[in-house]
């Protein structure tokens, strides 16, 4: 249970900062501190794509991953409600109108790939076990991805970040972001699975 509580809390604060600031630096810093907060307890995934990669890595069972993902989705959903409550407007996760479907999916996949590959190498590889920089590496990866691709795809790189706010928009907003949901499921999951296989290819 403690793992799922940590996953809920970490995802909540990540989505909260995204919704209240949209600032890549603040997002990266919040993720970094949440990773340091919960890494020794749950592994600090805060991202269903990461949890899926951990199945391939052999560090989570399918049942555990499902519980992780449900906790992450709950945290993201509650954070999006909080953003609406304190900010007065529904949190929007959406790509640039000028971006094509392929461009959106590619950006979501490639930066999720980078994030998951970094996590697998700095937080799960026996050769880097016990390092003190894993939180920095993970936070800076997300920050760089948000700066580089946020203006194209919306910069979720995380199915929970996409799903929570979009569901809140569908329930209490106008629901005009619901059609974007699949981008933030397909792109990050594909990127995470590819990263898991590349990790195996380059470390085994």
C-alpha positions in Angstrom: 0.0 0.0 0.0 2.8 2.4 0.8 4.1 2.2 -2.8 0.7 3.2 -4.1 0.3 6.1 -1.7 3.7 7.5 -2.8 2.8 7.1 -6.5 -0.4 9.0 -5.9 1.4 11.8 -4.0 4.2 12.2 -6.5 1.9 12.2 -9.5 -0.4 14.7 -7.8 2.3 17.2 -7.3 3.8 16.7 -10.7 0.4 17.4 -12.4 -0.3 20.2 -10.0 2.8 22.1 -10.9 2.1 21.5 -14.6 -1.4 22.9 -14.3 -0.5 25.9 -12.1 2.6 27.0 -13.9 3.2 25.2 -17.2 6.9 26.2 -16.6 9.4 23.5 -17.7 11.9 24.5 -15.0 9.3 24.2 -12.2 8.0 21.0 -13.6 11.5 19.4 -13.8 12.4 20.6 -10.3 9.1 19.3 -8.8 9.7 15.9 -10.5 13.2 15.8 -9.2 12.3 16.4 -5.6 9.4 14.0 -5.8 11.8 11.3 -7.2 14.1 11.9 -4.3 11.2 11.8 -1.9 9.7 8.5 -3.1 12.5 6.7 -5.0 13.5 4.5 -2.1 9.8 3.5 -1.4 8.0 3.0 -4.7 10.7 3.6 -7.3 9.1 7.0 -8.0 7.5 6.2 -11.4 4.7 8.8 -11.3 4.1 7.8 -14.9 2.2 4.8 -16.3 4.7 4.5 -19.2 7.5 4.0 -16.7 5.5 1.4 -14.8 4.9 -0.5 -18.1 8.6 -0.4 -18.8 9.3 -1.8 -15.4 7.2 -4.9 -16.3 9.6 -5.5 -19.2 12.5 -4.8 -16.9 11.2 -7.5 -14.6 10.8 -5.2 -11.6 7.0 -5.1 -11.4 4.4 -7.8 -12.0 1.4 -6.9 -14.2 -0.8 -6.8 -11.1 1.6 -4.4 -9.3 1.8 -2.2 -12.4 -1.9 -1.9 -12.7 -2.1 -0.7 -9.1 0.7 1.7 -9.7 -1.1 3.1 -12.8 -4.4 3.4 -11.0 -2.7 5.3 -8.2 -1.0 7.6 -10.7 -4.2 8.3 -12.6 -6.0 9.1 -9.3 -3.3 11.6 -8.4 -3.4 13.2 -11.8 -7.2 13.5 -11.7 -7.3 15.0 -8.2 -4.5 17.5 -9.1 -6.5 18.6 -12.2 -9.5 19.2 -10.1 -7.4 21.2 -7.6 -6.0 23.3 -10.4 -9.5 24.1 -11.6 -10.6 24.9 -8.1 -7.8 27.3 -7.2 -7.1 28.6 -10.7 -10.7 29.0 -11.9 -10.2 27.3 -15.2 -9.9 23.7 -16.4 -6.4 22.5 -17.0 -5.8 21.9 -20.7 -3.4 19.3 -22.2 -3.4 19.7 -25.9 -1.0 19.7 -28.9 -0.2 22.6 -31.2 -3.0 23.0 -33.7 -0.5 23.2 -36.5 1.2 19.9 -35.6 0.3 16.8 -37.5 -0.8 13.6 -35.9 2.6 12.0 -36.8 4.5 14.9 -35.3 2.5 14.8 -32.1 3.0 11.1 -31.6 6.7 11.2 -32.6 7.4 13.9 -30.0 5.5 12.1 -27.3 7.2 8.9 -28.1 10.8 10.1 -28.5 10.9 12.2 -25.3 9.2 9.4 -23.3 11.8 7.1 -24.8 14.6 9.4 -23.5 13.0 9.7 -20.1 12.4 5.9 -19.6 15.9 5.1 -20.9 17.4 7.5 -18.4 15.3 6.1 -15.6 16.3 2.5 -16.4 20.0 3.4 -16.5 20.3 5.7 -13.5 17.7 4.1 -11.2 17.6 0.4 -12.0 21.0 -0.6 -13.4 23.2 -2.4 -10.8 26.2 -0.5 -12.1 24.7 2.8 -11.0 23.1 1.5 -7.8 23.3 3.9 -4.9 24.1 7.0 -6.9 22.9 10.4 -5.7 22.2 12.0 -9.1 19.3 9.9 -10.3 16.7 12.5 -9.3 18.6 15.3 -11.1 18.9 13.2 -14.3 15.2 12.3 -14.3 14.0 15.9 -13.6 16.3 17.5 -16.1 15.2 15.0 -18.8 11.6 16.0 -18.3 12.5 19.7 -18.2 14.5 19.5 -21.4 11.6 17.6 -23.1 9.1 20.1 -21.9 11.2 23.0 -23.3 11.9 21.2 -26.6 8.6 19.5 -27.4 6.0 21.1 -25.2 5.0 23.6 -27.9 4.4 20.8 -30.4 2.7 17.9 -28.6 1.7 19.5 -25.3 4.7 17.8 -23.6 3.0 15.2 -21.5 5.4 12.2 -21.9 3.2 10.6 -19.4 -0.3 9.0 -19.8 -1.4 10.1 -16.3 -0.5 13.8 -17.2 -2.6 13.5 -20.3 -5.5 11.4 -18.9 -6.2 13.1 -15.6 -6.7 16.7 -16.9 -8.5 15.5 -20.0 -11.0 13.5 -18.0 -11.6 16.5 -15.7 -12.2 18.6 -18.8 -14.7 16.1 -20.1 -16.6 16.1 -16.8 -16.6 19.7 -15.7 -15.2 21.6 -18.8 -16.3 21.7 -22.4 -14.6 18.4 -23.2 -12.8 19.7 -26.3 -9.5 18.0 -25.3 -11.0 14.5 -25.1 -10.1 13.8 -28.7 -6.4 14.3 -27.8 -6.3 11.6 -25.1 -5.1 8.9 -27.4 -1.9 10.9 -28.3 -0.9 10.7 -24.6 -1.6 7.0 -24.4 -0.1 5.7 -27.6 3.0 8.0 -27.9 4.4 7.5 -24.4 3.6 3.8 -24.2 5.3 3.1 -27.5 8.3 5.2 -26.4 8.5 3.4 -23.1 8.4 -0.1 -24.6 11.1 0.8 -27.1 13.2 2.2 -24.3 12.9 -1.0 -22.3 14.1 -3.1 -25.3 17.0 -0.8 -26.0 18.0 -1.0 -22.4 18.1 -4.8 -22.6 20.0 -4.6 -25.8 22.6 -2.3 -24.5 23.1 -3.6 -21.0 22.7 -7.4 -21.2 
